[in-house]
């Protein structure tokens, strides 16, 4: 991306952050440019030179810039020498030209900070995933193993009958989510504010019930990031433990391509919701000229929205392999990042997919939370696509990137399995009650958030975990209840 466009996009990301300021500070452009150019020492010096009044008036922006630099430093922490040594353990006779070629292909992601080159902390592991010339056999075996697992979930889903809402295989899940703050991470007597993920009703999730909470919990009534808010006072020498246990019912959705093709209708472009979900949501859902041109080229054959969405899905699956991602909050524009680097994790390819669909008038929106597959519980992002005459249909681009098999690819193209805990129906939203400092997860909300009056508490000072206590089938859904 050209430097001017890169900076402009980064500036957009900070628009909401400085909304509380009555006047844009004159030093902001210089500070952001220094951060963008990897000149962190200059940025630190500039921020340190500000008057007490400036620091007070623009505390959120200053804190955010400092946190972005800290997160970049944390992500880019491997020296080229150490990285090369690690590669040499698996690849014999590594040469300078090989290293340079991997950098050019973006298999090894680097950044120059204050004149020194640093490698991304996941760069070597990503190299194993991305270089199929050397590691293709191992990668194919891993993809086949994942395919076999996903195929089993597909068979399980399709063996049950769909209800009137096209939902199958209803299960009841009981989940415990914990967050532990290190002792003395916050001064004694200070209030610690915590947000924990919580499910929401979306047609595939229902009958949500809070069973237990370690502290008084408040639900986020007016946020698309669904949370329970808890707080407690810190005590010297004592860690803080926050915990919630909840249950919900979850079902799988699966539409066949032919079924959708028969039901789909032309979009009513006058609807407010249509306009909302075919527009940009800066900085990570982008409907600009570049995205429109790319989407047009991928759908040059025309066709229905379903056919166009399918063509874009297939293109992403074919061309953007999975790789470990850097901190989302340090990426100015995630869809552009995926296009520039040629790879992306689940959330990154989902944002590219949403951007491309919206650019040609197909409504799409974000959804995310956790995947609860047995033995493989982890954070996960996907999306939903709206088809007139059907409604919102879940779609998981990342799950389509297993071995080339139409059954699994098509299944996740217009459906999803039961092993989901959806907690977000937007990205880059506002938590309720509102957070005072830059979030740890600025784009998504999955691991929780912690802050106190002195600022956001970094992830190094706390940890969170999720446990599936129960996941059992509950039989046929009462279709009368769903009407």
VODO-671334 format. One record per residue (C-alpha): residue in one letter; x, y, z. Coordinates in Angstrom, 2 decimals, padded with zeros to 5 digits, m for minus. Layout:
BEGIN
+------+---------+---------+---------+
: rose :    east :   north :      up :
+------+---------+---------+---------+
:    a :       X :       Y :       Z :
...
+------+---------+---------+---------+
% end
This chain:
BEGIN
+------+---------+---------+---------+
: rose :    east :   north :      up :
+------+---------+---------+---------+
:    x :  000.00 :  000.00 :  000.00 :
:    x :  001.30 :  003.48 : m000.81 :
:    x :  002.49 :  005.35 :  002.26 :
:    x : m000.02 :  008.20 :  001.88 :
:    x : m002.95 :  005.79 :  001.67 :
:    x : m001.57 :  003.78 :  004.59 :
:    x : m001.38 :  006.86 :  006.79 :
:    x : m004.83 :  008.04 :  005.72 :
:    x : m006.31 :  004.69 :  006.67 :
:    x : m004.55 :  004.72 :  010.03 :
:    x : m005.90 :  008.19 :  010.68 :
:    x : m009.42 :  006.93 :  010.04 :
:    x : m008.90 :  004.25 :  012.65 :
:    x : m008.29 :  006.96 :  015.23 :
:    x : m011.30 :  009.13 :  014.36 :
:    x : m013.51 :  007.50 :  016.97 :
:    x : m010.72 :  007.56 :  019.51 :
:    x : m010.43 :  011.35 :  019.53 :
:    x : m014.14 :  012.09 :  019.35 :
:    x : m014.02 :  013.43 :  022.89 :
:    x : m011.53 :  016.14 :  021.87 :
:    x : m012.97 :  019.51 :  020.90 :
:    x : m010.02 :  020.31 :  018.66 :
:    x : m007.69 :  018.10 :  016.67 :
:    x : m004.14 :  018.49 :  018.01 :
:    x : m001.60 :  020.00 :  015.63 :
:    x :  000.96 :  017.33 :  016.50 :
:    x : m001.27 :  014.36 :  015.63 :
:    x : m000.23 :  013.99 :  011.98 :
:    x :  003.46 :  014.00 :  012.87 :
:    x :  002.98 :  011.49 :  015.69 :
:    x :  000.95 :  009.11 :  013.52 :
:    x :  003.47 :  009.39 :  010.66 :
:    x :  006.32 :  008.56 :  013.03 :
:    x :  004.46 :  005.49 :  014.30 :
:    x :  003.61 :  004.45 :  010.75 :
:    x :  007.22 :  004.81 :  009.60 :
:    x :  008.56 :  002.78 :  012.51 :
:    x :  010.18 :  005.83 :  014.04 :
:    x :  009.02 :  005.01 :  017.53 :
:    x :  011.77 :  006.91 :  019.34 :
:    x :  010.68 :  010.13 :  017.57 :
:    x :  007.05 :  009.41 :  018.38 :
:    x :  007.89 :  008.74 :  022.04 :
:    x :  009.93 :  011.93 :  022.21 :
:    x :  007.13 :  013.98 :  020.67 :
:    x :  004.50 :  012.60 :  023.02 :
:    x :  006.77 :  013.11 :  026.03 :
:    x :  007.30 :  016.76 :  025.10 :
:    x :  003.60 :  017.66 :  025.24 :
:    x :  002.38 :  020.03 :  027.90 :
:    x :  000.33 :  018.77 :  030.86 :
:    x : m002.70 :  020.48 :  029.32 :
:    x : m002.20 :  018.68 :  025.99 :
:    x : m001.74 :  015.39 :  027.79 :
:    x : m004.98 :  015.95 :  029.67 :
:    x : m006.98 :  017.09 :  026.63 :
:    x : m005.83 :  014.22 :  024.41 :
:    x : m005.12 :  011.47 :  026.94 :
:    x : m006.98 :  008.79 :  024.97 :
:    x : m005.14 :  009.47 :  021.71 :
:    x : m001.75 :  009.62 :  023.44 :
:    x : m002.40 :  006.40 :  025.34 :
:    x : m003.60 :  004.72 :  022.13 :
:    x : m000.49 :  005.68 :  020.18 :
:    x :  001.75 :  004.42 :  022.95 :
:    x : m000.17 :  001.16 :  023.15 :
:    x :  000.05 :  000.64 :  019.38 :
:    x :  003.82 :  001.00 :  019.56 :
:    x :  004.01 : m001.42 :  022.49 :
:    x :  001.93 : m003.97 :  020.60 :
:    x :  004.06 : m003.66 :  017.45 :
:    x :  007.21 : m004.14 :  019.50 :
:    x :  005.68 : m007.20 :  021.13 :
:    x :  004.74 : m008.69 :  017.75 :
:    x :  008.03 : m007.88 :  016.03 :
:    x :  010.52 : m009.21 :  018.55 :
:    x :  012.71 : m011.76 :  016.71 :
:    x :  016.11 : m010.73 :  015.38 :
:    x :  016.99 : m011.85 :  011.84 :
:    x :  019.85 : m013.88 :  013.30 :
:    x :  017.60 : m015.78 :  015.71 :
:    x :  014.98 : m016.29 :  013.01 :
:    x :  017.51 : m017.71 :  010.61 :
:    x :  018.86 : m020.04 :  013.30 :
:    x :  015.35 : m021.37 :  013.93 :
:    x :  014.75 : m021.92 :  010.20 :
:    x :  018.07 : m023.76 :  009.91 :
:    x :  016.81 : m026.41 :  012.31 :
:    x :  014.43 : m027.62 :  009.60 :
:    x :  015.95 : m026.32 :  006.37 :
:    x :  019.56 : m027.19 :  005.53 :
:    x :  021.96 : m024.68 :  003.98 :
:    x :  019.76 : m021.58 :  004.31 :
:    x :  021.15 : m018.78 :  002.13 :
:    x :  020.68 : m015.02 :  002.05 :
:    x :  018.83 : m015.30 : m001.25 :
:    x :  016.39 : m017.81 :  000.25 :
:    x :  015.70 : m015.47 :  003.17 :
:    x :  015.21 : m012.54 :  000.80 :
:    x :  012.85 : m014.54 : m001.41 :
:    x :  010.74 : m015.52 :  001.60 :
:    x :  010.54 : m011.88 :  002.60 :
:    x :  009.52 : m010.82 : m000.90 :
:    x :  006.76 : m013.42 : m000.92 :
:    x :  005.65 : m012.16 :  002.53 :
:    x :  006.19 : m015.59 :  004.05 :
:    x :  008.48 : m013.85 :  006.52 :
:    x :  006.95 : m010.59 :  007.75 :
:    x :  009.40 : m007.96 :  008.93 :
:    x :  009.34 : m004.41 :  010.23 :
:    x :  012.06 : m001.79 :  010.66 :
:    x :  011.73 : m000.07 :  014.03 :
:    x :  014.09 :  002.82 :  014.74 :
:    x :  016.43 :  001.63 :  011.99 :
:    x :  016.61 : m002.01 :  013.10 :
:    x :  014.94 : m004.92 :  011.31 :
:    x :  012.75 : m007.20 :  013.38 :
:    x :  010.84 : m010.33 :  012.39 :
:    x :  007.25 : m011.08 :  013.32 :
:    x :  007.14 : m013.46 :  016.29 :
:    x :  005.14 : m016.00 :  014.22 :
:    x :  007.22 : m015.55 :  011.06 :
:    x :  009.04 : m018.88 :  011.20 :
:    x :  005.91 : m020.88 :  011.98 :
:    x :  004.11 : m019.05 :  009.16 :
:    x :  006.94 : m019.96 :  006.80 :
:    x :  006.21 : m023.66 :  007.42 :
:    x :  002.55 : m023.03 :  006.58 :
:    x :  003.06 : m020.86 :  003.50 :
:    x :  005.97 : m022.40 :  001.59 :
:    x :  004.39 : m025.40 : m000.10 :
:    x :  007.48 : m026.07 : m002.20 :
:    x :  009.31 : m027.22 :  000.92 :
:    x :  006.52 : m028.10 :  003.32 :
:    x :  003.68 : m028.96 :  000.94 :
:    x :  003.48 : m032.63 :  001.92 :
:    x :  003.20 : m031.89 :  005.65 :
:    x :  000.66 : m029.12 :  005.01 :
:    x : m001.47 : m031.38 :  002.85 :
:    x : m001.51 : m034.05 :  005.56 :
:    x : m002.58 : m031.45 :  008.13 :
:    x : m005.35 : m030.22 :  005.84 :
:    x : m006.58 : m033.78 :  005.28 :
:    x : m006.70 : m034.35 :  009.03 :
:    x : m008.76 : m031.18 :  009.45 :
:    x : m010.99 : m032.19 :  006.55 :
:    x : m011.72 : m035.58 :  008.13 :
:    x : m012.71 : m033.82 :  011.34 :
:    x : m014.96 : m031.31 :  009.60 :
:    x : m016.51 : m034.00 :  007.42 :
:    x : m017.54 : m035.83 :  010.58 :
:    x : m019.33 : m032.71 :  011.84 :
:    x : m021.01 : m032.35 :  008.45 :
:    x : m022.31 : m035.92 :  008.55 :
:    x : m023.51 : m035.38 :  012.12 :
:    x : m025.38 : m032.25 :  011.10 :
:    x : m027.00 : m033.67 :  007.99 :
:    x : m028.15 : m036.80 :  009.83 :
:    x : m030.66 : m034.67 :  011.75 :
:    x : m033.81 : m033.14 :  010.30 :
:    x : m034.05 : m029.39 :  009.84 :
:    x : m036.81 : m027.52 :  011.67 :
:    x : m039.05 : m024.86 :  010.13 :
:    x : m036.22 : m022.33 :  010.44 :
:    x : m033.74 : m024.65 :  008.69 :
:    x : m031.84 : m025.28 :  011.93 :
:    x : m030.62 : m028.78 :  012.77 :
:    x : m028.98 : m030.83 :  015.48 :
:    x : m029.83 : m028.67 :  018.50 :
:    x : m027.45 : m029.01 :  021.45 :
:    x : m027.28 : m027.49 :  024.89 :
:    x : m023.91 : m026.09 :  025.95 :
:    x : m022.69 : m025.04 :  029.37 :
:    x : m019.64 : m022.78 :  029.34 :
:    x : m017.41 : m021.36 :  032.06 :
:    x : m015.31 : m018.33 :  031.18 :
:    x : m012.65 : m017.11 :  033.61 :
:    x : m010.35 : m014.12 :  033.71 :
:    x : m007.52 : m013.80 :  036.24 :
:    x : m005.67 : m010.56 :  036.93 :
:    x : m002.15 : m010.90 :  038.34 :
:    x : m001.49 : m009.83 :  041.90 :
:    x : m000.36 : m006.19 :  042.13 :
:    x : m001.05 : m005.57 :  038.45 :
:    x : m003.25 : m002.74 :  039.71 :
:    x : m002.55 : m000.65 :  042.85 :
:    x : m004.40 : m001.75 :  045.96 :
:    x : m007.79 : m000.13 :  046.38 :
:    x : m008.21 :  000.67 :  042.69 :
:    x : m011.33 : m000.55 :  040.89 :
:    x : m010.69 : m003.15 :  038.20 :
:    x : m013.22 : m003.13 :  035.36 :
:    x : m013.73 : m006.35 :  033.39 :
:    x : m015.77 : m007.29 :  030.31 :
:    x : m016.37 : m010.98 :  029.53 :
:    x : m017.90 : m012.47 :  026.33 :
:    x : m021.53 : m013.61 :  026.42 :
:    x : m023.78 : m015.20 :  023.76 :
:    x : m026.71 : m013.51 :  022.06 :
:    x : m029.90 : m014.64 :  020.31 :
:    x : m029.24 : m015.01 :  016.58 :
:    x : m031.62 : m017.73 :  015.45 :
:    x : m028.93 : m020.37 :  015.89 :
:    x : m028.49 : m019.54 :  019.59 :
:    x : m031.39 : m019.41 :  022.05 :
:    x : m032.44 : m019.90 :  025.69 :
:    x : m029.37 : m018.13 :  027.06 :
:    x : m029.10 : m018.27 :  030.83 :
:    x : m026.51 : m017.00 :  033.30 :
:    x : m025.96 : m019.74 :  035.89 :
:    x : m023.21 : m018.23 :  038.04 :
:    x : m021.12 : m015.08 :  038.29 :
:    x : m018.25 : m014.45 :  040.71 :
:    x : m019.27 : m010.76 :  040.94 :
:    x : m022.38 : m008.76 :  040.19 :
:    x : m022.75 : m008.86 :  036.40 :
:    x : m024.30 : m006.30 :  034.07 :
:    x : m025.32 : m007.24 :  030.53 :
:    x : m024.40 : m004.95 :  027.63 :
:    x : m027.89 : m003.90 :  026.55 :
:    x : m026.80 : m001.58 :  023.75 :
:    x : m023.71 : m003.09 :  022.14 :
:    x : m023.10 : m005.45 :  019.24 :
:    x : m020.21 : m006.83 :  021.28 :
:    x : m022.18 : m008.88 :  023.78 :
:    x : m020.62 : m008.86 :  027.22 :
:    x : m021.10 : m009.22 :  030.93 :
:    x : m019.46 : m006.39 :  032.87 :
:    x : m017.95 : m007.11 :  036.31 :
:    x : m015.80 : m005.05 :  038.66 :
:    x : m013.85 : m005.49 :  041.89 :
:    x : m011.26 : m003.68 :  044.01 :
:    x : m007.65 : m004.76 :  043.88 :
:    x : m005.95 : m005.94 :  047.08 :
:    x : m002.19 : m005.93 :  047.59 :
:    x : m000.56 : m009.28 :  046.95 :
:    x : m003.83 : m010.91 :  045.86 :
:    x : m004.77 : m011.91 :  042.30 :
:    x : m008.31 : m011.15 :  041.15 :
:    x : m010.48 : m013.94 :  039.80 :
:    x : m013.53 : m013.25 :  037.63 :
:    x : m015.76 : m016.08 :  036.45 :
:    x : m019.10 : m016.62 :  034.74 :
:    x : m020.93 : m019.83 :  033.86 :
:    x : m023.77 : m019.78 :  031.37 :
:    x : m025.75 : m022.13 :  029.20 :
:    x : m027.37 : m021.76 :  025.80 :
:    x : m028.80 : m023.87 :  023.03 :
:    x : m027.12 : m023.91 :  019.65 :
:    x : m028.07 : m025.42 :  016.30 :
:    x : m026.42 : m025.85 :  012.92 :
:    x : m027.60 : m024.22 :  009.70 :
:    x : m027.10 : m025.76 :  006.28 :
:    x : m028.58 : m024.55 :  003.00 :
:    x : m027.95 : m026.39 : m000.23 :
:    x : m026.91 : m024.27 : m003.17 :
:    x : m029.92 : m025.36 : m005.19 :
:    x : m032.28 : m024.59 : m002.33 :
:    x : m030.99 : m021.05 : m002.07 :
:    x : m030.97 : m020.59 : m005.84 :
:    x : m034.67 : m021.41 : m006.01 :
:    x : m035.68 : m019.05 : m003.19 :
:    x : m033.48 : m016.02 : m003.87 :
:    x : m035.14 : m012.77 : m004.94 :
:    x : m033.85 : m009.38 : m006.18 :
:    x : m032.67 : m007.07 : m003.39 :
:    x : m034.89 : m004.26 : m002.21 :
:    x : m032.19 : m001.59 : m002.30 :
:    x : m034.45 :  000.99 : m000.64 :
:    x : m034.29 : m000.79 :  002.71 :
:    x : m032.25 :  000.89 :  005.44 :
:    x : m030.66 : m002.43 :  006.38 :
:    x : m029.60 : m003.03 :  002.77 :
:    x : m027.82 :  000.31 :  002.63 :
:    x : m026.17 : m000.29 :  006.01 :
:    x : m024.70 : m003.65 :  005.05 :
:    x : m023.51 : m002.59 :  001.61 :
:    x : m021.51 :  000.38 :  002.93 :
:    x : m018.02 :  000.81 :  004.33 :
:    x : m017.38 :  000.53 :  008.06 :
:    x : m013.93 :  002.00 :  008.43 :
:    x : m011.28 :  000.99 :  008.84 :
:    x : m011.72 : m002.75 :  008.23 :
:    x : m014.80 : m003.09 :  006.00 :
:    x : m013.91 : m001.16 :  002.88 :
:    x : m016.06 : m000.49 : m000.19 :
:    x : m013.65 :  001.60 : m002.23 :
:    x : m012.73 :  001.69 : m005.92 :
:    x : m010.03 : m000.97 : m005.52 :
:    x : m012.39 : m003.43 : m003.80 :
:    x : m015.14 : m002.80 : m006.34 :
:    x : m012.76 : m003.32 : m009.26 :
:    x : m011.47 : m006.56 : m007.76 :
:    x : m014.97 : m007.86 : m006.95 :
:    x : m016.16 : m006.95 : m010.47 :
:    x : m013.26 : m008.87 : m012.02 :
:    x : m014.07 : m011.94 : m009.90 :
:    x : m017.74 : m011.84 : m010.90 :
:    x : m017.31 : m010.83 : m014.54 :
:    x : m019.60 : m013.65 : m015.62 :
:    x : m022.42 : m011.97 : m013.75 :
:    x : m025.12 : m014.15 : m012.27 :
:    x : m027.20 : m013.97 : m009.12 :
:    x : m025.85 : m012.64 : m005.81 :
:    x : m025.50 : m016.27 : m004.73 :
:    x : m023.33 : m017.08 : m007.76 :
:    x : m021.26 : m013.94 : m007.26 :
:    x : m020.74 : m014.61 : m003.55 :
:    x : m019.76 : m018.18 : m004.38 :
:    x : m017.16 : m017.03 : m006.92 :
:    x : m015.56 : m014.62 : m004.44 :
:    x : m015.56 : m017.26 : m001.69 :
:    x : m013.84 : m019.77 : m003.97 :
:    x : m011.21 : m017.21 : m004.99 :
:    x : m010.31 : m016.39 : m001.39 :
:    x : m010.17 : m020.07 : m000.42 :
:    x : m007.89 : m020.81 : m003.39 :
:    x : m005.49 : m017.88 : m003.01 :
:    x : m005.16 : m016.96 :  000.67 :
:    x : m003.84 : m019.73 :  002.93 :
:    x : m004.14 : m019.54 :  006.70 :
:    x : m001.26 : m018.01 :  008.67 :
:    x : m000.85 : m016.70 :  012.20 :
:    x : m001.89 : m013.05 :  012.49 :
:    x : m000.29 : m010.10 :  014.15 :
:    x : m002.26 : m007.94 :  016.59 :
:    x : m005.28 : m006.62 :  014.68 :
:    x : m005.07 : m003.25 :  016.44 :
:    x : m001.75 : m002.53 :  014.69 :
:    x : m003.09 : m003.14 :  011.17 :
:    x : m004.57 :  000.00 :  009.57 :
:    x : m006.80 : m001.83 :  007.07 :
:    x : m007.14 : m005.60 :  007.41 :
:    x : m008.62 : m006.42 :  003.95 :
:    x : m005.80 : m004.48 :  002.31 :
:    x : m003.31 : m006.28 :  004.53 :
:    x : m004.61 : m009.66 :  003.29 :
:    x : m004.32 : m008.57 : m000.35 :
:    x : m000.81 : m007.21 :  000.19 :
:    x :  000.49 : m010.24 :  002.09 :
:    x : m001.29 : m013.10 :  000.32 :
:    x : m002.48 : m014.84 :  003.49 :
:    x : m004.71 : m014.31 :  006.50 :
:    x : m006.29 : m015.92 :  009.51 :
:    x : m010.04 : m016.52 :  009.90 :
:    x : m010.99 : m012.94 :  010.80 :
:    x : m008.77 : m011.37 :  008.18 :
:    x : m010.22 : m013.34 :  005.26 :
:    x : m013.74 : m012.79 :  006.63 :
:    x : m013.20 : m009.02 :  006.52 :
:    x : m011.87 : m009.26 :  002.96 :
:    x : m014.90 : m011.35 :  001.95 :
:    x : m017.34 : m008.91 :  003.57 :
:    x : m015.62 : m005.94 :  001.89 :
:    x : m015.73 : m007.53 : m001.56 :
:    x : m019.38 : m008.57 : m001.23 :
:    x : m020.51 : m005.18 :  000.00 :
:    x : m018.59 : m003.50 : m002.81 :
:    x : m020.90 : m005.10 : m005.39 :
:    x : m024.12 : m004.68 : m003.43 :
:    x : m024.35 : m007.98 : m001.55 :
:    x : m025.12 : m007.38 :  002.15 :
:    x : m022.69 : m009.08 :  004.53 :
:    x : m021.84 : m008.68 :  008.20 :
:    x : m019.38 : m009.89 :  010.81 :
:    x : m019.99 : m012.57 :  013.42 :
:    x : m017.44 : m014.07 :  015.79 :
:    x : m016.70 : m015.64 :  019.13 :
:    x : m015.34 : m019.10 :  019.83 :
:    x : m015.33 : m022.45 :  018.09 :
:    x : m015.95 : m025.34 :  020.47 :
:    x : m014.90 : m028.35 :  018.39 :
:    x : m013.86 : m031.20 :  020.73 :
:    x : m010.16 : m030.96 :  021.44 :
:    x : m009.81 : m027.79 :  019.37 :
:    x : m011.52 : m025.01 :  021.31 :
:    x : m010.33 : m021.59 :  020.19 :
:    x : m011.26 : m018.11 :  019.05 :
:    x : m012.89 : m017.89 :  015.66 :
:    x : m014.42 : m015.39 :  013.23 :
:    x : m016.88 : m015.88 :  010.39 :
:    x : m019.67 : m013.87 :  008.75 :
:    x : m023.23 : m013.83 :  007.47 :
:    x : m024.50 : m013.02 :  003.97 :
:    x : m028.00 : m011.71 :  003.32 :
:    x : m030.03 : m013.16 :  000.45 :
:    x : m033.41 : m011.60 : m000.28 :
:    x : m036.13 : m014.20 :  000.18 :
:    x : m034.05 : m016.26 :  002.61 :
:    x : m032.48 : m013.96 :  005.21 :
:    x : m029.07 : m014.00 :  006.85 :
:    x : m027.05 : m017.10 :  005.99 :
:    x : m023.86 : m017.96 :  007.95 :
:    x : m020.65 : m018.38 :  005.97 :
:    x : m017.19 : m019.46 :  007.13 :
:    x : m014.51 : m018.71 :  004.54 :
:    x : m011.69 : m020.02 :  006.70 :
:    x : m013.28 : m023.45 :  007.18 :
:    x : m013.36 : m023.82 :  003.40 :
:    x : m009.55 : m023.85 :  003.27 :
:    x : m009.05 : m027.56 :  003.92 :
:    x : m008.31 : m030.05 :  001.17 :
:    x : m010.05 : m029.21 : m002.09 :
:    x : m013.40 : m030.88 : m001.53 :
:    x : m016.71 : m029.44 : m002.63 :
:    x : m018.70 : m031.05 :  000.17 :
:    x : m016.96 : m029.17 :  002.97 :
:    x : m016.34 : m026.01 :  000.97 :
:    x : m019.98 : m025.74 : m000.06 :
:    x : m021.22 : m026.63 :  003.42 :
:    x : m019.38 : m023.74 :  005.07 :
:    x : m020.16 : m021.46 :  002.13 :
:    x : m023.85 : m021.39 :  003.10 :
:    x : m023.95 : m022.81 :  006.61 :
:    x : m022.17 : m023.55 :  009.85 :
:    x : m021.82 : m026.33 :  012.41 :
:    x : m023.06 : m026.49 :  016.01 :
:    x : m019.68 : m025.92 :  017.62 :
:    x : m020.04 : m022.14 :  017.87 :
:    x : m020.30 : m019.57 :  020.61 :
:    x : m021.22 : m016.31 :  018.88 :
:    x : m020.61 : m013.22 :  021.03 :
:    x : m020.09 : m010.49 :  018.41 :
:    x : m022.26 : m009.22 :  015.59 :
:    x : m019.97 : m006.33 :  014.67 :
:    x : m016.31 : m005.36 :  014.66 :
:    x : m014.71 : m002.17 :  016.00 :
:    x : m017.81 : m001.52 :  018.07 :
:    x : m018.17 :  000.13 :  021.47 :
:    x : m018.36 : m001.86 :  024.68 :
:    x : m021.10 : m001.11 :  027.19 :
:    x : m020.45 :  000.30 :  029.68 :
:    x : m017.96 :  002.15 :  027.55 :
:    x : m014.27 :  001.51 :  027.98 :
:    x : m012.17 :  004.56 :  028.79 :
:    x : m008.93 :  003.38 :  027.16 :
:    x : m007.91 :  001.61 :  023.96 :
:    x : m009.17 : m001.95 :  023.99 :
:    x : m006.79 : m004.90 :  023.94 :
:    x : m008.89 : m006.26 :  021.07 :
:    x : m009.87 : m003.21 :  019.05 :
:    x : m011.51 : m005.16 :  016.22 :
:    x : m012.97 : m008.22 :  017.88 :
:    x : m014.02 : m009.18 :  021.40 :
:    x : m013.18 : m012.72 :  022.50 :
:    x : m010.64 : m012.93 :  025.33 :
:    x : m012.12 : m010.23 :  027.55 :
:    x : m011.03 : m006.71 :  028.44 :
:    x : m009.54 : m005.24 :  031.62 :
:    x : m008.82 : m001.67 :  032.68 :
:    x : m008.48 :  000.56 :  035.71 :
:    x : m008.27 :  004.33 :  036.19 :
:    x : m004.60 :  004.26 :  035.14 :
:    x : m005.25 :  002.73 :  031.73 :
:    x : m005.93 : m000.45 :  029.79 :
:    x : m004.40 : m003.48 :  031.47 :
:    x : m002.21 : m005.31 :  028.92 :
:    x : m002.63 : m008.99 :  028.30 :
:    x :  000.71 : m009.64 :  029.99 :
:    x : m000.97 : m008.79 :  033.32 :
:    x : m003.97 : m011.09 :  033.01 :
:    x : m005.14 : m014.30 :  031.39 :
:    x : m008.48 : m015.74 :  030.39 :
:    x : m009.77 : m019.19 :  029.53 :
:    x : m012.90 : m020.94 :  028.37 :
:    x : m014.12 : m024.39 :  029.43 :
:    x : m016.90 : m026.46 :  027.88 :
:    x : m018.61 : m028.12 :  030.84 :
:    x : m021.41 : m029.72 :  028.88 :
:    x : m022.35 : m030.15 :  025.23 :
:    x : m025.26 : m032.52 :  024.72 :
:    x : m027.88 : m033.12 :  022.09 :
:    x : m031.40 : m032.05 :  023.10 :
:    x : m033.46 : m033.69 :  020.35 :
:    x : m035.91 : m032.21 :  017.89 :
:    x : m036.69 : m028.55 :  018.16 :
:    x : m040.31 : m027.59 :  018.81 :
:    x : m041.13 : m025.76 :  015.60 :
:    x : m044.21 : m024.15 :  017.14 :
:    x : m041.95 : m022.35 :  019.61 :
:    x : m039.87 : m020.87 :  016.80 :
:    x : m042.79 : m019.24 :  015.00 :
+------+---------+---------+---------+
% end
